[in-house]
Amino acid sequence: MAFELVSTTLQVLAQTLQIYSLVLIVRVLLSWFPNIDWSNPVLSTVSSITDPYLNAFRGLIPPLGGLDLSAIIAFFALSLMQQLLVSASYSFASGFNSFG
């Protein structure tokens, strides 16, 4: 029972990160359009959800010629976290099956 609960929780976290990745993609794509009104409630929400995460990586890599490469590392880190969660989920699931 505990293995199954942990496995399910890890899967939900991995899926949540996948949804966050999609929101992050939208944010990065929208940043290419300088005339967007970020005071729009929907865009403001997207920005407030994604900017703290992106800002953590912007401190590591400064923009090069006006191009913000920090998003690439942010996506890489997010993908790595997703893969680790899925892998851990399968490990717990197989542990559950071996005891079941």
C-alpha positions in Angstrom: 0.0 0.0 0.0 2.8 2.5 0.9 4.7 1.7 -2.2 1.6 2.2 -4.4 0.9 5.6 -2.7 4.5 6.8 -3.1 4.5 5.6 -6.8 1.2 7.4 -7.5 2.4 10.6 -5.8 5.6 10.6 -7.8 3.6 10.1 -11.0 1.3 13.0 -10.2 4.3 15.2 -9.5 5.9 14.2 -12.8 2.7 15.1 -14.6 2.5 18.4 -12.8 6.0 19.2 -14.0 4.9 18.3 -17.5 2.0 20.8 -17.3 4.4 23.4 -15.9 6.7 22.7 -18.9 3.9 23.6 -21.3 3.2 26.8 -19.4 6.9 27.6 -19.5 6.9 27.0 -23.3 4.0 29.5 -23.7 5.9 32.0 -21.5 9.1 31.7 -23.6 7.2 32.0 -26.9 5.3 35.0 -25.7 8.5 36.7 -24.7 9.3 36.9 -28.4 6.5 39.4 -28.9 7.6 42.7 -27.4 4.2 44.5 -27.8 2.3 42.0 -25.6 0.3 43.6 -22.8 1.5 41.8 -19.7 -1.1 43.5 -17.6 -3.7 41.1 -19.1 -4.8 38.8 -16.2 -4.1 35.6 -18.1 -0.6 36.7 -19.2 0.1 38.2 -15.8 -0.7 34.9 -14.2 1.5 33.0 -16.7 4.3 35.4 -15.9 3.9 35.2 -12.2 4.0 31.4 -12.3 7.0 31.1 -14.5 9.2 34.1 -13.8 10.5 33.0 -10.4 11.7 29.7 -11.9 13.3 31.4 -14.9 14.9 34.1 -12.8 16.8 31.4 -10.8 18.5 30.5 -14.1 18.9 34.0 -15.4 21.3 34.6 -12.5 23.5 31.8 -13.8 23.7 32.7 -17.5 23.5 36.4 -18.5 21.8 37.2 -21.9 24.1 37.0 -24.9 23.4 39.7 -27.4 19.9 40.1 -26.1 19.2 36.4 -26.3 18.1 34.8 -23.0 19.7 31.3 -23.0 18.7 30.6 -19.4 15.4 29.1 -20.6 17.3 26.2 -22.2 18.9 25.3 -18.9 15.6 25.8 -17.1 13.9 23.3 -19.5 16.8 20.9 -19.1 16.5 21.0 -15.3 12.8 20.5 -15.5 13.1 17.6 -17.8 15.7 16.0 -15.6 13.4 16.4 -12.5 10.5 14.8 -14.5 12.7 11.8 -15.6 13.9 11.3 -12.0 10.4 11.3 -10.7 9.2 8.9 -13.3 12.2 6.6 -12.7 11.6 6.7 -8.9 7.9 6.0 -9.5 8.7 2.9 -11.5 11.2 1.8 -8.8 8.5 2.1 -6.2 6.0 0.3 -8.4 8.3 -2.6 -9.0 9.1 -2.7 -5.3 5.4 -2.9 -4.7 5.0 -5.7 -7.2 7.8 -7.7 -5.8 6.3 -7.6 -2.3 2.7 -8.0 -3.6 
